[in-house]
Amino acid sequence: DDLWIGAPYSNRSYSDAGSAYLWYGGTTGTDSLGNADLILNGQATLDHFGSSVSGAGDSDGNGILDLAVGASGESSEAADAGAVYVFF
């Protein structure tokens, strides 16, 4: 199984923009976030991308499980309206 970790206060791209980290096949023991197989980052200050991470089933029917990542502070439509991003 893959391992996803959300870090909504990560400062990798902007202050508190947040990040989500993926390890294909999981990890054993202790590992560094920087060693993740895939790192996704929030796009603006205070987005809090990674505030939630969840499997989204196979919503596009391609046989590969999808991922939903929440960004509770995302504000492109309204202040702190939040957003959910689905990765196929």
N, C-alpha and C positions, 0 to 999 in steps of 0.2 A: 504494500500500500504506500501511496505517496504521503508526504507530510507537508501540510501548509501551516504557516505561522503568520498571524497578523500582528503588526507592530504600529498601532495608530499614532504614536508619538515619535516615530522615527524622523530624523532630520537629514536623511540621505539626499533629498532633493531640495526641500524647503523646510522652514521651521514647522514642526509638527504636521508635515504633509502626510506622513505615514508611509508604510511599506508592507508588502506581503512577500513571504519567502517560501520557495518550494524546493523540496528534496525529492527527486524521483526515486521511488522505492524506499523512502524513509531514510533514517539515519540510525546509527548505533552509537551508544555512548554519548560523549559530549562533542558538540560541533559548534562552529562559529557561524553566525548569520551570514557573514561574508562568503562562506563556502557553499551557500545554497546554489542549486542548479539553475534557478530562475529567481530574479528579484524584480518586483514591480513596485513603482513608487508613485505616491500622490503627486498631483500636478500643480498644487498651489499651497501656500501657507495655510495651516489649520484645516486642511482637508480631512485629516484623520483617516486616510485610506488604510484599510486593514482593521478597522474597528470591529469588523466581523468577517469571517471567512467560512464558506460552506460549500459542500458539493452541491451541484445544481442538476444532478442526473445527467442524461444525455439529451439535452434540449434540442439539439440540431440533428439528431439521428445518425451521426457518423460513427457510432460505436465507441467513442471516446468520452469519458466522463468530463463534464464541464465544471467550472468553478465560478462562484459568485463572491465578490469582494465588496464590502460596504465601506463608504466614505461618509461618516456621519456629519462632518463639517463642510462638505462640498457646497459651494455657494454660487454656481453659475446661473441658476434659475431664481433663487431667492436666498437671503442670508441664512446660512446654516440649514438649508433645506435637506441636504444629504443626497446621496446617490448610491445606486448599486450597479456594479460593473460585472457583466457576465463574460467569461472567457471561454471560447469554444475550443 
